Amino acid sequence: MDYSNVTPAKLRQQFREGKLVRSTAGMADGYVQANLVVLKKELAFDFMLFCQRNPKPCPILDVTDPGSPIPTRLAPTADLRTDVPKYRVYRHGELMSETTDIQSYWADDMVAFLLGCSFTFEQALLHNGIPVRHIEENRNVPMYQTNISCTEAGEFHGPMVVSMRPIPQSDIVRAVQVTSRFPSVHGAPVHIGDPTLIGIKDLSHPDFGEPVTIKNGEVPVFWACGVTPQAVAMTAKPELMIAHAPGYMFISDLRDEEMAVI
């Protein structure tokens, strides 16, 4: 089924009811998608500082009040405990479970962060005639852990994660220009070309998501990715971190163009 023209509210309702569990790439054309991180209040300041020091992988779009699951800026009728298609629960750096509902984990001292997601600028790429391969192949975007270290903050430290899209050589400059207009959803690429230079050994085996076809004449282009906090969780090992499953994003009521700069 084509979900590109389904409204965010209707999609969130299907997620909430457990009727739709799949990657949100290509859903709700024109609306901002976001990565989710949920932490105890005692770690919230350190994580906010981590995001401030690492704005490429962790651009903050919204932060909830302690104990509130409602993202008042991005979608005031949403509930972050139920309105993401799939979640991951990490304890002391170990992935303990995947679930479609985190109500049983929620507590009055939880703070939720919504971070920019590169799915948001994909419509702009498509409107400029630049292919987005994982949408073409109905796959989750491939994501890779790199050797690029994030700037530490408190107990949070670890490697940057990147998403990859194969771009025709002739379209690379335009792809950089287009995505640079969206700094709050990762902006311009962090690397173009040889993946080994950033510690990626094999593009056919992503750490998160699914591999996609790279055609002759195409170059792998890498953008900072909001799955970075999950790699950080595996490294820093906080007692509890809840996140979206990679590629299974929160879909907000904000329009993509509200994230763009002129």
TISETI-698532 format. One record per residue (C-alpha): residue number from 0; residue in three letters; x, y, z. Coordinates in nm, 3 decimals. Example, Ala and Ser with C-alpha at 12.3 -4.5 7.8 and 13.67 -1.06 7.14 Angstrom:
BEGIN
<r 0,"ALA",<1.230,-0.450,0.780>>
<r 1,"SER",<1.367,-0.106,0.714>>
//
This chain:
BEGIN
<r 0,"MET",<0.000,0.000,0.000>>
<r 1,"ASP",<0.111,0.356,-0.074>>
<r 2,"TYR",<0.123,0.557,0.250>>
<r 3,"SER",<0.275,0.868,0.096>>
<r 4,"ASN",<-0.049,1.066,0.105>>
<r 5,"VAL",<-0.182,0.941,0.439>>
<r 6,"THR",<-0.192,1.212,0.706>>
<r 7,"PRO",<0.038,1.195,1.010>>
<r 8,"ALA",<-0.258,1.172,1.248>>
<r 9,"LYS",<-0.406,0.873,1.063>>
<r 10,"LEU",<-0.069,0.698,1.050>>
<r 11,"ARG",<-0.011,0.757,1.422>>
<r 12,"GLN",<-0.354,0.610,1.493>>
<r 13,"GLN",<-0.262,0.295,1.300>>
<r 14,"PHE",<0.068,0.271,1.490>>
<r 15,"ARG",<-0.117,0.321,1.819>>
<r 16,"GLU",<-0.361,0.040,1.738>>
<r 17,"GLY",<-0.082,-0.193,1.623>>
<r 18,"LYS",<-0.228,-0.212,1.273>>
<r 19,"LEU",<0.085,-0.088,1.093>>
<r 20,"VAL",<0.441,-0.188,1.180>>
<r 21,"ARG",<0.693,-0.102,0.910>>
<r 22,"SER",<0.962,0.149,0.818>>
<r 23,"THR",<0.820,0.499,0.777>>
<r 24,"ALA",<1.038,0.587,0.476>>
<r 25,"GLY",<0.815,0.740,0.209>>
<r 26,"MET",<0.517,0.788,0.444>>
<r 27,"ALA",<0.326,1.116,0.487>>
<r 28,"ASP",<0.497,1.311,0.210>>
<r 29,"GLY",<0.582,1.663,0.317>>
<r 30,"TYR",<0.579,1.602,0.693>>
<r 31,"VAL",<0.870,1.600,0.934>>
<r 32,"GLN",<0.979,1.266,1.076>>
<r 33,"ALA",<1.182,1.237,1.395>>
<r 34,"ASN",<1.408,1.005,1.593>>
<r 35,"LEU",<1.308,0.930,1.952>>
<r 36,"VAL",<1.520,0.905,2.267>>
<r 37,"VAL",<1.363,0.858,2.611>>
<r 38,"LEU",<1.573,0.885,2.929>>
<r 39,"LYS",<1.531,0.933,3.301>>
<r 40,"LYS",<1.519,1.300,3.404>>
<r 41,"GLU",<1.853,1.268,3.586>>
<r 42,"LEU",<2.028,1.208,3.252>>
<r 43,"ALA",<1.826,1.457,3.047>>
<r 44,"PHE",<2.058,1.755,3.091>>
<r 45,"ASP",<2.367,1.556,2.997>>
<r 46,"PHE",<2.191,1.424,2.687>>
<r 47,"MET",<2.071,1.771,2.589>>
<r 48,"LEU",<2.429,1.890,2.623>>
<r 49,"PHE",<2.544,1.595,2.411>>
<r 50,"CYS",<2.298,1.698,2.139>>
<r 51,"GLN",<2.410,2.061,2.161>>
<r 52,"ARG",<2.772,1.950,2.110>>
<r 53,"ASN",<2.679,1.710,1.827>>
<r 54,"PRO",<2.416,1.894,1.621>>
<r 55,"LYS",<2.479,1.702,1.296>>
<r 56,"PRO",<2.367,1.360,1.424>>
<r 57,"CYS",<2.145,1.489,1.708>>
<r 58,"PRO",<1.951,1.804,1.607>>
<r 59,"ILE",<1.682,1.861,1.872>>
<r 60,"LEU",<1.330,1.929,1.741>>
<r 61,"ASP",<1.131,1.889,2.063>>
<r 62,"VAL",<1.174,1.791,2.429>>
<r 63,"THR",<0.885,1.687,2.652>>
<r 64,"ASP",<0.821,1.797,3.008>>
<r 65,"PRO",<0.928,1.533,3.263>>
<r 66,"GLY",<0.663,1.262,3.280>>
<r 67,"SER",<0.472,1.390,2.977>>
<r 68,"PRO",<0.458,1.177,2.660>>
<r 69,"ILE",<0.315,1.464,2.455>>
<r 70,"PRO",<0.542,1.644,2.202>>
<r 71,"THR",<0.368,1.980,2.218>>
<r 72,"ARG",<0.570,2.143,1.940>>
<r 73,"LEU",<0.565,1.863,1.683>>
<r 74,"ALA",<0.225,1.700,1.744>>
<r 75,"PRO",<0.018,1.811,2.045>>
<r 76,"THR",<-0.237,1.530,1.998>>
<r 77,"ALA",<0.027,1.253,1.986>>
<r 78,"ASP",<0.141,1.011,2.255>>
<r 79,"LEU",<0.506,0.907,2.232>>
<r 80,"ARG",<0.435,0.588,2.429>>
<r 81,"THR",<0.225,0.442,2.147>>
<r 82,"ASP",<0.259,0.649,1.830>>
<r 83,"VAL",<0.588,0.511,1.695>>
<r 84,"PRO",<0.556,0.190,1.490>>
<r 85,"LYS",<0.836,0.009,1.675>>
<r 86,"TYR",<1.055,0.090,1.975>>
<r 87,"ARG",<1.382,-0.043,2.117>>
<r 88,"VAL",<1.459,-0.074,2.489>>
<r 89,"TYR",<1.824,-0.064,2.599>>
<r 90,"ARG",<1.939,-0.148,2.953>>
<r 91,"HIS",<2.303,-0.087,3.044>>
<r 92,"GLY",<2.386,-0.075,2.674>>
<r 93,"GLU",<2.219,-0.403,2.584>>
<r 94,"LEU",<1.920,-0.421,2.351>>
<r 95,"MET",<1.664,-0.594,2.573>>
<r 96,"SER",<1.352,-0.584,2.358>>
<r 97,"GLU",<1.163,-0.443,2.062>>
<r 98,"THR",<0.801,-0.349,2.116>>
<r 99,"THR",<0.517,-0.151,1.961>>
<r 100,"ASP",<0.412,0.011,2.292>>
<r 101,"ILE",<0.622,0.150,2.579>>
<r 102,"GLN",<0.345,0.235,2.826>>
<r 103,"SER",<0.468,-0.034,3.066>>
<r 104,"TYR",<0.816,0.126,3.071>>
<r 105,"TRP",<0.698,0.484,3.111>>
<r 106,"ALA",<0.745,0.662,3.443>>
<r 107,"ASP",<0.685,1.010,3.586>>
<r 108,"ASP",<1.056,1.095,3.559>>
<r 109,"MET",<1.088,1.021,3.186>>
<r 110,"VAL",<1.194,1.290,2.937>>
<r 111,"ALA",<1.154,1.233,2.563>>
<r 112,"PHE",<1.370,1.394,2.295>>
<r 113,"LEU",<1.269,1.414,1.929>>
<r 114,"LEU",<1.564,1.456,1.694>>
<r 115,"GLY",<1.571,1.549,1.327>>
<r 116,"CYS",<1.556,1.266,1.072>>
<r 117,"SER",<1.692,1.261,0.718>>
<r 118,"PHE",<1.366,1.108,0.589>>
<r 119,"THR",<1.242,1.469,0.613>>
<r 120,"PHE",<1.460,1.595,0.325>>
<r 121,"GLU",<1.398,1.300,0.095>>
<r 122,"GLN",<1.098,1.460,-0.073>>
<r 123,"ALA",<1.316,1.759,-0.156>>
<r 124,"LEU",<1.568,1.522,-0.318>>
<r 125,"LEU",<1.292,1.354,-0.518>>
<r 126,"HIS",<1.148,1.690,-0.626>>
<r 127,"ASN",<1.492,1.773,-0.765>>
<r 128,"GLY",<1.504,1.451,-0.967>>
<r 129,"ILE",<1.752,1.282,-0.735>>
<r 130,"PRO",<1.671,0.914,-0.671>>
<r 131,"VAL",<1.621,0.777,-0.320>>
<r 132,"ARG",<1.707,0.411,-0.356>>
<r 133,"HIS",<1.557,0.267,-0.037>>
<r 134,"ILE",<1.221,0.419,-0.126>>
<r 135,"GLU",<1.250,0.279,-0.481>>
<r 136,"GLU",<1.328,-0.067,-0.341>>
<r 137,"ASN",<1.075,-0.043,-0.055>>
<r 138,"ARG",<1.349,-0.099,0.203>>
<r 139,"ASN",<1.467,0.059,0.523>>
<r 140,"VAL",<1.756,0.304,0.474>>
<r 141,"PRO",<2.101,0.148,0.534>>
<r 142,"MET",<2.279,0.288,0.841>>
<r 143,"TYR",<2.637,0.232,0.952>>
<r 144,"GLN",<2.845,0.289,1.263>>
<r 145,"THR",<3.155,0.493,1.180>>
<r 146,"ASN",<3.495,0.572,1.327>>
<r 147,"ILE",<3.388,0.936,1.373>>
<r 148,"SER",<3.376,1.006,1.746>>
<r 149,"CYS",<3.106,1.230,1.890>>
<r 150,"THR",<3.198,1.502,2.137>>
<r 151,"GLU",<3.141,1.374,2.491>>
<r 152,"ALA",<2.895,1.522,2.739>>
<r 153,"GLY",<2.858,1.381,3.088>>
<r 154,"GLU",<2.840,1.004,3.056>>
<r 155,"PHE",<2.737,1.015,2.690>>
<r 156,"HIS",<3.007,0.927,2.437>>
<r 157,"GLY",<3.040,0.705,2.133>>
<r 158,"PRO",<3.058,0.687,1.753>>
<r 159,"MET",<2.850,0.868,1.495>>
<r 160,"VAL",<2.605,0.663,1.289>>
<r 161,"VAL",<2.541,0.763,0.926>>
<r 162,"SER",<2.272,0.682,0.671>>
<r 163,"MET",<2.373,0.615,0.310>>
<r 164,"ARG",<2.205,0.697,-0.019>>
<r 165,"PRO",<2.363,0.615,-0.356>>
<r 166,"ILE",<2.366,0.933,-0.565>>
<r 167,"PRO",<2.451,0.959,-0.938>>
<r 168,"GLN",<2.786,1.134,-0.980>>
<r 169,"SER",<2.621,1.413,-1.179>>
<r 170,"ASP",<2.371,1.484,-0.898>>
<r 171,"ILE",<2.606,1.500,-0.599>>
<r 172,"VAL",<2.650,1.878,-0.595>>
<r 173,"ARG",<2.275,1.928,-0.617>>
<r 174,"ALA",<2.213,1.671,-0.342>>
<r 175,"VAL",<2.451,1.864,-0.115>>
<r 176,"GLN",<2.276,2.191,-0.199>>
<r 177,"VAL",<1.928,2.049,-0.139>>
<r 178,"THR",<2.004,1.882,0.193>>
<r 179,"SER",<2.206,2.180,0.319>>
<r 180,"ARG",<1.874,2.367,0.337>>
<r 181,"PHE",<1.767,2.132,0.618>>
<r 182,"PRO",<2.023,2.176,0.899>>
<r 183,"SER",<1.770,2.076,1.166>>
<r 184,"VAL",<1.734,1.730,1.006>>
<r 185,"HIS",<2.108,1.659,0.960>>
<r 186,"GLY",<2.174,1.897,0.671>>
<r 187,"ALA",<2.459,1.837,0.427>>
<r 188,"PRO",<2.643,1.503,0.405>>
<r 189,"VAL",<2.931,1.430,0.641>>
<r 190,"HIS",<3.115,1.213,0.387>>
<r 191,"ILE",<3.107,1.137,0.013>>
<r 192,"GLY",<3.274,0.841,-0.152>>
<r 193,"ASP",<3.510,0.580,-0.006>>
<r 194,"PRO",<3.332,0.430,0.300>>
<r 195,"THR",<3.652,0.284,0.444>>
<r 196,"LEU",<3.773,0.636,0.525>>
<r 197,"ILE",<3.502,0.657,0.793>>
<r 198,"GLY",<3.542,0.301,0.915>>
<r 199,"ILE",<3.276,0.124,0.707>>
<r 200,"LYS",<3.413,-0.204,0.571>>
<r 201,"ASP",<3.118,-0.343,0.375>>
<r 202,"LEU",<2.821,-0.144,0.243>>
<r 203,"SER",<2.629,-0.467,0.185>>
<r 204,"HIS",<2.613,-0.530,0.560>>
<r 205,"PRO",<2.471,-0.221,0.734>>
<r 206,"ASP",<2.465,-0.209,1.114>>
<r 207,"PHE",<2.102,-0.092,1.102>>
<r 208,"GLY",<1.841,-0.098,0.826>>
<r 209,"GLU",<1.881,-0.287,0.499>>
<r 210,"PRO",<2.130,-0.281,0.209>>
<r 211,"VAL",<2.034,-0.115,-0.117>>
<r 212,"THR",<2.159,-0.141,-0.474>>
<r 213,"ILE",<2.443,0.088,-0.582>>
<r 214,"LYS",<2.436,0.121,-0.961>>
<r 215,"ASN",<2.718,0.199,-1.202>>
<r 216,"GLY",<2.795,0.570,-1.198>>
<r 217,"GLU",<2.661,0.618,-0.846>>
<r 218,"VAL",<2.857,0.726,-0.541>>
<r 219,"PRO",<2.772,0.642,-0.178>>
<r 220,"VAL",<2.683,0.960,0.011>>
<r 221,"PHE",<2.661,0.959,0.391>>
<r 222,"TRP",<2.452,1.179,0.617>>
<r 223,"ALA",<2.472,1.200,0.997>>
<r 224,"CYS",<2.196,0.985,1.147>>
<r 225,"GLY",<1.970,1.009,1.451>>
<r 226,"VAL",<2.039,0.645,1.536>>
<r 227,"THR",<2.367,0.778,1.679>>
<r 228,"PRO",<2.221,0.786,2.035>>
<r 229,"GLN",<2.163,0.411,2.014>>
<r 230,"ALA",<2.530,0.352,1.932>>
<r 231,"VAL",<2.609,0.588,2.219>>
<r 232,"ALA",<2.383,0.382,2.448>>
<r 233,"MET",<2.578,0.069,2.357>>
<r 234,"THR",<2.902,0.250,2.441>>
<r 235,"ALA",<2.807,0.460,2.746>>
<r 236,"LYS",<2.562,0.201,2.886>>
<r 237,"PRO",<2.304,0.418,3.067>>
<r 238,"GLU",<2.072,0.224,3.297>>
<r 239,"LEU",<1.778,0.274,3.058>>
<r 240,"MET",<1.732,0.427,2.714>>
<r 241,"ILE",<1.421,0.384,2.501>>
<r 242,"ALA",<1.441,0.473,2.131>>
<r 243,"HIS",<1.262,0.417,1.803>>
<r 244,"ALA",<1.363,0.109,1.607>>
<r 245,"PRO",<1.596,0.237,1.332>>
<r 246,"GLY",<1.385,0.352,1.036>>
<r 247,"TYR",<1.058,0.333,1.234>>
<r 248,"MET",<1.019,0.703,1.301>>
<r 249,"PHE",<0.778,0.935,1.478>>
<r 250,"ILE",<0.574,1.125,1.215>>
<r 251,"SER",<0.493,1.480,1.323>>
<r 252,"ASP",<0.240,1.743,1.216>>
<r 253,"LEU",<0.512,1.987,1.103>>
<r 254,"ARG",<0.566,2.039,0.733>>
<r 255,"ASP",<0.909,1.968,0.583>>
<r 256,"GLU",<0.943,2.326,0.460>>
<r 257,"GLU",<0.922,2.450,0.820>>
<r 258,"MET",<1.261,2.282,0.868>>
<r 259,"ALA",<1.416,2.445,0.560>>
<r 260,"VAL",<1.627,2.758,0.547>>
<r 261,"ILE",<1.606,2.995,0.254>>
//
